[in-house]
Amino acid sequence: MRMRKVAGVFMLVGAAVCGPPRHLANARGMAATPRPTPTCRPAQLTLSSVGAETEAGNVRELFRWRNRSTQACVLLGYPQVHLLDARHRPQPTYVVHEGGRLTPPTADPRAVRLDHGGSAFVSLEWGDSPAPGLLCPVSHYMRLTPPGASSPQRVGEWAEWRTVCGGVLVVSPVEPRAF
């Protein structure tokens, strides 16, 4: 019995000096260590084209992911991109993570926090004028997967900018502002 009282006193003194155990901190209304913001899931995001520009056989299109959920989330890195034919079958796609002719050189990827309604941007650039010996198949659709996600979002039919020579796309990391 004496041993239980002594142990109880040490627990009370320890709680008074160090605070409650970590797993009880929230239950008692005390501040706990903040949790890191989770990676955005495709279900939280809407994807849209912001616009495109062309110059000397190159096309650059800017896309925006907007957080439609009430939960904040983070995007970090480069999206996955796949070109699709008219029947939604994959076409050869080769992704380059460097600045192109129309896309400014990129720094290292950085985390972009998206609060409710927040946006992040990604730029895709490709050549649409064939060089000798280079095939330029028509891509009717594209799948764009947010960084860190496994399920893609499909971008609808492309209008006039759908010929991607060699299937090569210059892809930027996700950025907090349109560029």
N, C-alpha and C positions, 0 to 999 in steps of 0.2 A: 504494500500500500504506500509506504514511504517513497519507494522508487517511482511510482506513478506520479505523485505530487511533484517530485523533483523534476521529472521529465516534463510535466505540464508547465512548470515555472520556466524552464529553459525555452520551451516553445513560445510562451508569451513574451519573454524577453527578446527572443530572436525575431518574432513578428513585429514587435515595437521598434526594434533597431533596423531591421532589414526590410520590413514590409511583408505582406502576405506572400505565400508561394505564388509563382508566376501563373499557375492554372486557376488561381482564385482571384486574381487582380480584377478582372472584368466583372466577376460576380459581385464584388463588393463596391463597384463603382469607381475604383481607382484606375489610374492610367496604366495601360499595358504597352508593351513595345508595339509600335505601329507595324502593320503587315505591309509587305511590298505590294505595289499595284500589280494585278495579274496581267498577263498577255491578253490582248484583244482576241476574241473568238469571232469567226465570220458571222455568226448569228447576231452579234452586237453591232455589226457594221453595215452601212450601205455604201455601195461603190458607184461612182459616176464619172463620166468624162467631163473635164473642165474645158477642154478645147485642144485644138491641134494647130501646128504651124508647119509649113513646108518651105524648103529652100534647097535649090540645086540638087534635086534627087534624093533628099532626106526628109523624113517626116518625124516630128516630135509631138507626142500626145501626152497631156497631163491628166492624171486621174486623182480623184479625191476619195478617201475613206472617211466617213462621218460616223461617229459613235451615236447610235440611236437608243442605246440602253441607258438606264439610270446609274449604272456602275462605271466608274472610271477604269480605264485599261491602258496598256502601253503597247506600242509597236516599236520594234527595234530591228533594223537590218534591211535586207532586200526581199522583195516579194518573189514568189515563184511564178513563172509565166509559161503558158503553153498555148501555141497556136492550134486552131481546130479548123477542119474543112467544113463544107456545107452540111455534112451528116454528123457533125460533132466528133469526128475522129481526130486523134492527135496527128499533127504534122511535125516534121523535124523543126525543132526550136533550139537555138543556141543563144544563151544569155551571156552578155558581157557586162561586167561591173566597172565600167570606166566612163569618163565623160566622152560624149560623142561630138559631132559637129555643132549640134543645136543645144545639147545638154551641157550645162557648165560642169567642170570637173568637181568631183564630190570629195568631201572630207570623209573621215571614218564615220560609219553609221552611229547615230546617237538615238537614245530612247526618246520617243515622242509620246507624251502623256495625253490621252484623250478623255476629257471630262464629258459629261452629257452634252451632246451637240458639237463637241470638238472635232476638228478635222486634221488629217495628215495627208500628204501628197507624195506621189511617185511619178516619175517621168519615164516614158518609153520612147526610144528613138530607133528608126530603122531606115534602110535604103529602099526606095521603090523604083529605081531605074536600073534595068539590067546591065551588067557589065558582060563582056564576052565570056561565054561559057558558064554564066551564073544563072541558075533557075530562079524564077520569081513567082512561086505559086500564090494563088489567091487564098487568103485566110478569111473565112466568113465569121469566125468567132474566136474568142480568146478567153482563157481561164487565167484569172489573176488571184493568187493565194496570198493572204497577208503573211508577213514574217511570223514564224513560230506557230502557224496554224497548219492543219492537215487537210481541211476541206476548202475547196476553191470557191470563188464567186465568178460567174460567167458574165462577160461583157457581151451585150447583144450584138446584132449584126453591125458590121462596120459599113460605113457609107463609101466614100471615095478613097480612103486611106487604108486599104486592106492588102495591098501587094507588098509582101515582106521578102525582099530578095535574099536568098540564101537562108532564110529563116533566122537571121541574126537580129537580135534585139539588144540595144544598149539600155540597161535598166539602172535607175538611180536607187539609192537607199531611200527609205521613208524620211520625209522632211516635214517640219512643223509648218512651213509656209509654202505657198505656190511660188515657183521660180521659173 
